[in-house]
Amino acid sequence: MAQTPAPFHPSEAQINRDLLGPLFKTGPKYYAMLALLVAVTGMVFVAWFFQLKYGIGMAGKNRPSFWGLYITTFVFWIGISHAGTLISAILRVVQAEWRRPITRCAEAITTFALCTGSLFPIVHLGRAWLFYWMIPVPNSRYLWPNFQSPLMWDFIAINTYLTGSVTYLYLPMIPDMAVARDKATGWRKKMYRILALGWRGTEREWVRLEKAISIMALIIIPVAVSVHTIVSWDFAMTLMPMWRSTIFGPYFVVGAIFSGIAALLIAMVLIRKYFKLEHYLLPIHFDNLAKMLFAMSLLWFYFTFTEYLVTWYGNEAPEMPVFWSKISGRFAPLFWLMVVCNFVIPFPILAIKKLRTIPLIFVASTCILVGMWLERFLIIVPTLTHPYLPYNYGTYFPSLTEAAIASGTLGLFVLLYFLFAKFSPMISIWEIEEGYTVAKHSVESAHPASLGSTVDGDVHPAH
Amino acid sequence: MAQWGMTIDLDRCTGCEACVVACHAENNLPVVGEEQAANGRTHQWIRIERYWEGEFPNIRARFMPVMCQQCDAAPCEPVCPVNATYHTPEGLNAQVYNRCVGTRFCANNCPYTARYFTWFTPEWPSPLNEQLNPDVSIRTSGIMEKCTFCVQRIRRAEDTAKDEKRGVRDGEIQPACAQACPAKVITFGDMTDPESRVSKLAHSRRGYRLLEELGTRPRVVYLKEGDA
């Protein structure tokens, strides 16, 4: 699907000005927002400090609900992290032209959602200061960590994904770092010079970069799929009612992509509005992603329906109390709110063309994030509070410390993303310029000249 | 090598909870107080599960003491990322406190909900600290713990037997719960010795294992109520 070149045909200088602008212009609003985000993030660490000081009991967990808000939020963030890299990689591999303004902000979501999410398995430990015991190296008694444990797989999978995502985010940033290097002064010039890795924009560099990006795009897709499958195994590998489900792998991956696209759309709406990038992030980008979101919403509903249908039909004694607690019991309000947020509200907005406007897509995406968080919560807590022996049925209510840490990480994520927007253009400059070149050539259909050299000349005229 | 096991005769249990008290004293279990107990944070390596049968006024209470079942195929063991829980050659499901980082995954995967977490550093205000059992370590906050079959008593008996150059006699080892039980509900011993009381009881027609269908192969055999 080729992006119709809008009447807007910016010059290269204009693109540089538009996309690099936010890096070098800093207003009072920016500092106000920064202060707010730092305050929210600070709350996380203050709460965590008290939890470390007084004990993990500061979090509202108990027996039998040994896991709660932390693992919920962990799975939620890992889900969000699927937006970026996976979507960007798929669009790159199929060479969808409309991907160009989306990839960078999507990949950044992945990286920072992973950073935020991977904080939680540490926060939730009883003795968080010993988290490094999970690193797969033998200790002083030559005892390795237990590779049979799904948590161990998690640790390895998430680290692999983080490494891959950072690489995949960084590779397409190199030419943009060079552009920034040419614009920046002072210490920032030095920083960008290091990050640009001496990029000069020769043809050989472009060929190698394109090759590296396409290899990473191919590698990262199976990694992304496996990561959330492995996260689902934290539950599916156990014996617990309504956790021991064989479809949890794909169910979690679908949920992850679902919430991931929603997060990406929210980020795109905000970037478009506050960085005034209406000419770059066009309605067609939102429309295309909203259609993908619609497909994911249907898939999510199908998986949820299947999951509950099979449980109900199987009618096993240990599973039914969990099932009914969600359908009509104590967790029913949350369960039905989840269905409304993930399906009832997004369905008409995303299905009907007239309603698929940017503000309404924003509303639908926000609902989906709430709904997907609830989904994670409803997978974890109802099962834990209804173990096999009914004498041990319990309740769970999050404590203040726990709620502060879990909600505050939204601030942490936004802060990281916000700082990143100051550091790198949120839309890839060279890819946009390349896009205009491709469009120009396909319109003129004159000389299908080698893409590399054309772009090469276009992007870095002066050094 | 002995394979330790236990039988619990439900026909005899009166639900007096003497075993629970004895376990607290023997194993240095903290008493967490009313508020924390209401939050579900008690430490009871052994607990009396009470189930009601029938409708009022024709109602009957049934008691079932439950502790770690020392499963041969223990679901808690493979899920621990740091090997803090493992199987001893004597078939005990051991918990290494020093190794535990507190992921609590083991507790989530225990179908018997037999594992207890230390949410806060336990305190024994003086003079209560004087009654702590020196044979059992005190656990810090943030680690998992559970019934050990009174492993300190097993070791002591084994050491004594070794010094006297003989095997451990049947009945020589008594966990604290078995010792305190006025109704003699709990029998402990070597499951591989066909002459031991525990293995005779375990082979009674009344014997069954808790949630046997899950395939965890527990070491604790319950004797249901009724004729032998």
Interface residues (C-beta under 8 A of the other chain):
Chain A: Y54 G55 I56 G57 G60 K61 N62 R63 P64 S65 F66 W67 P121 H124 L125 G126 R127 L130 F131 W133 M134 L143 W144 P145 N146 Q148 S149 P150 L151 M152 F155 D234 M237 T238 L239 M240 L384 P387 Y388 L389 P390 Y391 N392 G394 T395
Chain B: Q36 N39 G40 R41 T42 R47 E49 R50 Y51 M64 V66 P75 P78 V79 C80 P81 V82 N83 R99 C100 V101 G102 T103 R104 F105 A107 N108 N109 P111 Y112 T113 R115 Y116 F117 T118 W119 F120 T121 T140 S141 G142 I143 M144 L210 L211 L214 T216
